[in-house]
């Protein structure tokens, strides 16, 4: 197994299991999880630094430095549009020491998994954004393939059935988990 990265960024199609995998890394490998969808008083310094990047008052390099100096390794899920601007931001973070991975899979299964997960928290959930996000992903597919190269993992198939987290870990980092 290769050495695990100090800062791992999970990016990809909604519903492909980025949050589930991040929770697995916390439990099984001692990572700290930065949830980009949650803010507030309990937010970590690294999460606040990420918010500063998003609102234009901080730099990706500052965020990566702070996250990498954390006593524990950090996993962050970044589930936003996969457009040129976002890829450029992620490229700066990779250059500063982050390791990004793209989570992908069968689209109908990912959509169903994403809907099911959101309906657990909000029973009346209806989403207008999933299709818009995936459309942008499809429009930028060539740039994503070029950027992520070998750091792409297929994590969901028809059903929807997610690939077991142990298997995803082995695909990403080697056989000895």
C-alpha angles and dihedrals in degrees: 000000000000122000113280116243122253090226120029120183118199113202131166153088114350111256097027095114105263093141092045091051092047090054089049090053090051093050101038104029107026099250124157112231122223108197106201091199095061129069136158142096096326093053116129124239089252091051090050089050089053091052088052089055091052095048093045099249097103138043129240089235091057090050093049092047092051093045093047092050091055110117088239128043115264131226119194128183115212109190104172136115115311096223130138093268092053092046090051090051091049090047090057089050092049090050088052092054109277120131112220124199128189117222114205141158147139106337101219090049092048091049092051093047091048092050092047092050094049093046090058090065097033114025093194093050116149118172127209094175109061094079092045092052093048091047089057089047091053092047090053097039095120092051091047092050090049094047099044098034106160093003095085124109129186106224107168136045136180116307088047093273119162118211107251111267092237089058092048089051091051091049091052102039110014142276099293107076 
